[in-house]
Amino acid sequence: MKSVGSNTLNRVAVAHLKKVDPVMAQVIEKVGRYKGWPASGGTHFDAVARSIVFQQLSGKAAGTIHGRFQGLYGGRTPLPAELAATSDEQLRAIGLSRQKSAYLKDLGARVTSGELPIETLHELTDDEIIAALTQVKGIGRWTAQMFMMFRLGRPDVLPDLDLGIQKGIQRAYRLRKLPAPERVLKIGAKWAPYRTIASWYLWRSLDAPAAVPRSSG
């Protein structure tokens, strides 16, 4: 499957979004050229462990704790077996909550046992990836979707639980209240198979000070 890093795919995706949705066409016009996300380094395991550390924290605080987390292992993300064997006390001492410590150790244990074949997740379908990752304590559908978007570059992911996506749709469509996840999926159905690119535009649209004008069509 092509990733959202492909320039050809990006052009096709933007043209499709403009064609199928006049409201999204105006969002695209306001935001400008699609730039995507920088490629992420490291391994799939690194990416998932980092996502757990960053849950429900501001970027700066999460970055600090993630640095301490890597510091436990000489400045790198641990191997799965190393993480599984790390004591709760060590993880709590660097600022991780009891829950996150348990989540990280569960991740390490499941990867070590082979229950979660994390480094071959890219070979699975989107639904299979969500099913595999959500077996891990503390990983829900939103985290799995972020992994697919930012790590794997899957082009057709719409994180319906994401507050930024809900706010972007509310602003673009001039809704009185935030759309429920079900409505997000209904509104975004027409964007397939490029819902990741649509999501990028919705997130970027929130940077603009003024509301995106609604199409009369």
C-alpha positions in Angstrom: 0.0 0.0 0.0 1.3 3.5 -0.8 1.9 5.8 2.1 0.8 9.4 2.5 4.4 10.4 1.7 3.8 9.7 -2.0 3.6 13.0 -4.0 1.4 11.4 -6.6 -0.9 9.9 -4.1 -1.1 13.3 -2.3 -2.2 15.1 -5.5 -4.8 12.5 -6.3 -6.1 12.6 -2.7 -6.4 16.4 -2.6 -8.2 16.4 -6.0 -10.6 13.7 -4.8 -11.4 15.5 -1.6 -12.1 18.8 -3.5 -14.4 16.9 -5.9 -16.5 15.0 -3.4 -17.0 17.6 -0.7 -17.4 21.4 -1.3 -16.9 22.1 2.4 -13.6 20.2 2.4 -12.6 22.0 -0.8 -12.9 25.3 1.1 -10.9 23.9 4.0 -8.2 22.9 1.5 -8.2 26.3 -0.1 -7.8 28.0 3.2 -5.1 25.7 4.6 -3.0 25.4 1.4 -0.7 22.7 0.1 -0.7 19.3 1.8 2.6 18.8 3.6 2.0 15.7 5.5 4.1 14.6 8.5 7.8 14.0 8.8 8.9 10.4 8.6 9.3 8.8 12.0 12.5 6.9 12.9 13.1 3.9 15.1 11.0 0.8 15.2 7.3 0.0 15.5 8.0 -0.9 19.1 9.6 2.5 19.8 6.6 4.2 18.3 4.0 2.3 20.4 6.0 2.7 23.6 6.4 6.4 23.0 2.6 6.8 22.4 1.9 5.2 25.8 4.4 7.6 27.5 2.8 10.6 25.8 -0.9 9.7 26.6 -2.7 12.5 28.4 0.3 14.7 28.8 1.3 18.0 27.3 4.1 17.8 24.7 6.8 19.3 26.9 6.0 17.2 30.0 5.7 14.1 27.9 9.0 14.8 26.1 10.8 15.2 29.5 9.4 11.9 30.8 10.2 10.1 27.6 13.8 11.3 27.8 14.0 9.9 31.3 12.4 6.7 30.1 15.1 6.2 27.5 17.7 7.2 30.0 16.9 4.1 32.0 18.3 2.1 29.1 21.3 4.2 28.1 19.5 6.8 26.1 17.5 4.5 23.8 14.1 2.8 23.8 14.4 -0.6 25.6 14.1 -3.9 23.9 10.7 -5.6 24.7 12.3 -8.1 27.1 14.1 -5.3 28.9 11.0 -3.3 29.3 9.0 -6.3 30.6 11.7 -6.9 33.2 11.9 -3.3 34.4 10.5 -2.9 37.9 7.5 -0.8 38.6 9.6 1.3 41.0 12.0 2.2 38.3 9.3 3.4 36.0 7.4 5.2 38.7 10.7 7.0 39.7 10.9 8.7 36.3 7.4 10.2 36.5 5.3 7.5 34.9 2.0 6.8 36.6 1.2 3.4 38.0 -1.2 2.8 35.1 1.3 3.7 32.4 4.0 1.6 34.0 1.6 -1.4 33.8 0.8 -0.5 30.2 4.4 -0.4 29.2 5.3 -3.6 30.9 2.3 -5.3 29.3 3.4 -4.1 25.9 6.9 -5.5 26.5 5.6 -8.8 27.8 3.2 -9.3 24.8 5.9 -8.5 22.3 8.5 -10.7 24.0 6.1 -13.7 24.1 5.2 -13.3 20.4 1.6 -12.6 21.2 1.9 -9.2 19.5 4.0 -9.4 16.3 4.7 -5.7 16.5 7.5 -5.4 13.8 5.3 -7.0 11.2 2.2 -4.9 11.9 2.6 -3.1 8.6 1.8 -6.3 6.8 -1.7 -6.3 8.3 -4.9 -4.6 7.3 -6.1 -1.5 9.2 -8.7 -3.5 11.1 -6.2 -6.2 12.0 -3.7 -3.6 13.3 -6.4 -2.1 15.6 -7.4 -5.6 16.8 -3.7 -6.5 17.5 -2.7 -3.3 19.3 -5.8 -2.9 21.4 -5.0 -6.2 23.1 -2.3 -4.3 25.0 -3.5 -2.7 28.2 -3.8 1.1 27.8 -4.0 1.1 24.0 -7.3 1.9 22.5 -8.6 2.6 19.0 -7.3 6.2 19.0 -3.8 5.2 19.8 -3.9 2.4 17.1 -5.2 4.9 14.6 -2.4 7.4 15.4 0.1 4.6 14.9 -1.4 3.8 11.5 -1.3 7.5 10.4 2.0 8.7 11.8 4.1 5.5 11.8 2.7 3.6 8.9 1.4 6.4 6.7 -1.9 4.6 6.0 -3.9 6.9 3.7 -7.5 6.1 4.8 -7.7 6.6 8.6 -10.3 8.8 10.2 -9.8 9.1 14.0 -13.4 9.7 14.9 -12.7 9.9 18.7 -10.1 12.7 18.2 -11.1 16.0 19.7 -9.2 18.0 17.0 -11.0 16.2 14.2 -14.3 16.8 15.9 -13.5 20.5 16.3 -12.3 20.8 12.7 -15.6 19.3 11.4 -17.6 21.5 13.7 -15.9 24.6 12.4 -15.9 23.6 8.8 -19.6 22.6 8.7 -20.7 25.3 11.1 -22.2 22.8 13.5 -23.7 24.0 16.8 -22.0 21.3 18.8 -19.2 18.9 18.5 -20.1 15.9 16.2 -20.4 12.5 17.9 -18.0 9.9 16.5 -20.8 8.3 14.5 -21.4 11.6 12.8 -17.7 12.1 12.1 -17.7 8.8 10.3 -20.8 9.6 8.4 -19.6 13.0 7.3 -16.1 11.6 6.4 -17.4 8.6 4.5 -17.2 10.5 1.2 -13.5 11.3 1.8 -12.5 7.6 1.5 -10.0 6.3 0.5 -8.1 9.4 1.6 -9.4 10.1 5.1 -5.9 10.5 6.5 -5.3 13.5 4.2 -8.7 15.0 5.1 -7.7 14.6 8.8 -4.5 16.5 8.2 -6.5 19.4 6.7 -9.0 19.4 9.6 -6.2 19.6 12.1 -4.4 22.3 10.2 -7.7 24.3 9.8 -7.8 24.8 13.6 -4.6 26.9 13.3 -6.5 29.5 11.4 -8.0 32.3 13.5 -11.3 32.5 11.6 -13.9 29.9 10.8 -13.8 28.3 7.4 -16.8 29.5 5.4 -19.4 27.0 4.6 -20.2 26.1 1.1 -23.7 27.0 -0.1 -23.8 23.8 -2.1 
